[in-house]
Amino acid sequence: MRRRAFIAATFGTIAGGVAPSALGGARGRLYTGAAIAFGTTVTVSVVHVDALQAELAISDALAEVRKVDTLMSVQRESSQVYALNRDGFLHRPDPHLLAVLSRAQDLSRLTRGAFDITVQPLWRSFQQAAQGGFLPPPEMKRQAMACLGWNRIEASAEEVRFGAAGMAITLNGLAQGYAADLALAALRTHGIRHALLDTGEFIGNGRRSALRPWMLGVPDPRDEGRVAATFPVEGRSVATSGDYQSTFTPDFVHHHILDPATGDSPQELASVTVLAPTGIGADGLSTAFMVMGARKAHTLASRLPGVDLMTINKRGIVWKSPQFPSL
């Protein structure tokens, strides 16, 4: 996941455990823990005066992240999302799954269907075709698109059910942000005020030290060695989506983000970075804004409290909302 190059050199990651750093100052020391979730390494860094409390907080935060991954993976056979996609229904869904499904429907309404978790059959058609070295032919795409429809999901505490055969969902545009929200809540129960969480999406809470905020950098979508923007983050979540993260063709025309209205990848934007009050909000909006295009995305972002946006189109033109943070 190239977007995880975001915070390279921001702090040292200690894989598989918790380790202190001399940084942090009078507020305490910097402690960092890591775990494997969502097919990659996730990290939690906190500044705290008490080592044991920091370690307990990080352990609980990482447990929350792993819980979301276990529930919502599209590939793990034991996950509830996998079972739902396989059977078309799911009895007694976990409350966390219901919460994310509810948020997905809210985002679909807000974006008039630009965000749609039922694009999974369409993604599968591209993946299967790519294995043979080609793009899905029109009939293959037509069959996949017949299975789409965010408003064809019925969800209650008793059951989640698809409204048509062949439907499937992906929560990859929400789960990592939701996991970051749960992890932050776990840290707060331990009295942690200063933290940076990286689940693939980011939350910065408090500051790294009295003189240093948490800093993030957005990679240039066409130059892996270049940073397109660097900015402080405090009290908000950050998510980036880009056409470079997982591609079906080397020219970035066909990639993992798919427009349910056209059955193909949106053509205008190369990268979208969203700052929002919650991880799940930033995560979902970054995907939706890629589909919507710059003008519609910036118009909508201007109406959402606490949301700022930076878009980079395929010609390299950068557009930032007026309050997008800068150094």
Stockholm file with secondary structure:
# STOCKHOLM 1.0

chainA/1-327         MRRRAFIAATFGTIAGGVAPSALGGARGRLYTGAAIAFGTTVTVSVVHVDALQAELAISDALAEVRKVDTLMSVQRESSQVYALNRDGFLHRPDPHLLAVLSRAQDLSRLTRGAFDITVQPLWRSFQQAAQGGFLPPPEMKRQAMACLGWNRIEASAEEVRFGAAGMAITLNGLAQGYAADLALAALRTHGIRHALLDTGEFIGNGRRSALRPWMLGVPDPRDEGRVAATFPVEGRSVATSGDYQSTFTPDFVHHHILDPATGDSPQELASVTVLAPTGIGADGLSTAFMVMGARKAHTLASRLPGVDLMTINKRGIVWKSPQFPSL
#=GR chainA/1-327 SS CGGGGGGTTTSCCCTTSEEEESTTGGGCEEEEEEEEETTEEEEEEEEESCHHHHHHHHHHHHHHHHHHHHHHCSSCTTSHHHHHHHHSEEESCCHHHHHHHHHHHHHHHHTTTSSCGGGHHHHHHHHHHHHTTSCCCHHHHHHHHTTCCGGGEEECSSEEEESSTTCCCCCTTTHHHHHHHHHHHHHHHTTCCEEEEESSSEEEESCSSSSCCEEEEEECSSCTTCEEEEEEESSEEEEEEETTSSBSSTTSSSBSCCBTTTTBCCSSEEEEEEEESSHHHHHHHHHHHHHHCHHHHHHHHTTSTTCEEEEEETTCCEEECTTCCCC
#=GC SS_cons         CGGGGGGTTTSCCCTTSEEEESTTGGGCEEEEEEEEETTEEEEEEEEESCHHHHHHHHHHHHHHHHHHHHHHCSSCTTSHHHHHHHHSEEESCCHHHHHHHHHHHHHHHHTTTSSCGGGHHHHHHHHHHHHTTSCCCHHHHHHHHTTCCGGGEEECSSEEEESSTTCCCCCTTTHHHHHHHHHHHHHHHTTCCEEEEESSSEEEESCSSSSCCEEEEEECSSCTTCEEEEEEESSEEEEEEETTSSBSSTTSSSBSCCBTTTTBCCSSEEEEEEEESSHHHHHHHHHHHHHHCHHHHHHHHTTSTTCEEEEEETTCCEEECTTCCCC
//
